[in-house]
């Protein structure tokens, strides 16, 4: 009986020893993972707040602040899930301010970041249209031809064909 009591005490002491010292070895790893997840969540919250701020500036027609906020987002949070939305907000600002070159370049960046999406292809088409507006028909022609030859979206390919047709008609009327 006395031996069972001593065995229980040893068992309890052994468990306590393992819990105190053994868990102490693994505890920093758990704390590190926990800290990383907290930082990741906070980082996402900060990114979302910055994006919301950019949209509010756009709605208030404060385009300079909206552009700067979008640029800050893209620098601070590369690869964030809302990158596409931020770039679209940036394009909306450029469209409103008439900065056609910046619009074309931003739409090309959207296409380069998301080439296999419908929205990416649409951005590629929009960049071509922007180049037409700037008078850079050669660049626009290359974009529209690329869309027609290499796109899987018939809707966007048809729009590119329409743009090429319009460019040809305008080119013929300039030559007369």
Secondary structure as GFF3:
##gff-version 3
##sequence-region A 1 176
A	DSSP	alpha_helix	2	17	.	.	.	ID=ss1
A	DSSP	pi_helix	18	22	.	.	.	ID=ss2
A	DSSP	alpha_helix	23	59	.	.	.	ID=ss3
A	DSSP	alpha_helix	63	76	.	.	.	ID=ss4
A	DSSP	alpha_helix	83	97	.	.	.	ID=ss5
A	DSSP	alpha_helix	100	113	.	.	.	ID=ss6
A	DSSP	alpha_helix	118	134	.	.	.	ID=ss7
A	DSSP	alpha_helix	137	150	.	.	.	ID=ss8
A	DSSP	alpha_helix	154	175	.	.	.	ID=ss9
###
